[in-house]
């Protein structure tokens, strides 16, 4: 393992790897894993659509700056802007 390995910015320790290995060796409940579903969780009663959007570097930087400031994702910032403009 490389010294700087991390998941979501959290360093992976030898202890964590040992715990994951023990969990795998004990076996997984396949029913529980397959019941979870695939892909990202839904956002409502109806399926969501993925939309491609072209932005300039300046526009993307503005979205990223706002997302960081508000602790949100790019998608959350864009959805919020759409909901405000629709109101």
PyMOL commands that set and color helices and strands:
alter all, ss='L'
color gray80, all
select helices_A, chain A and resi 14-26+30-35+57-70+74-86
alter helices_A, ss='H'
color red, helices_A
select strands_A, chain A and resi 6-7+10-11
alter strands_A, ss='S'
color yellow, strands_A
deselect
rebuild
show_as cartoon
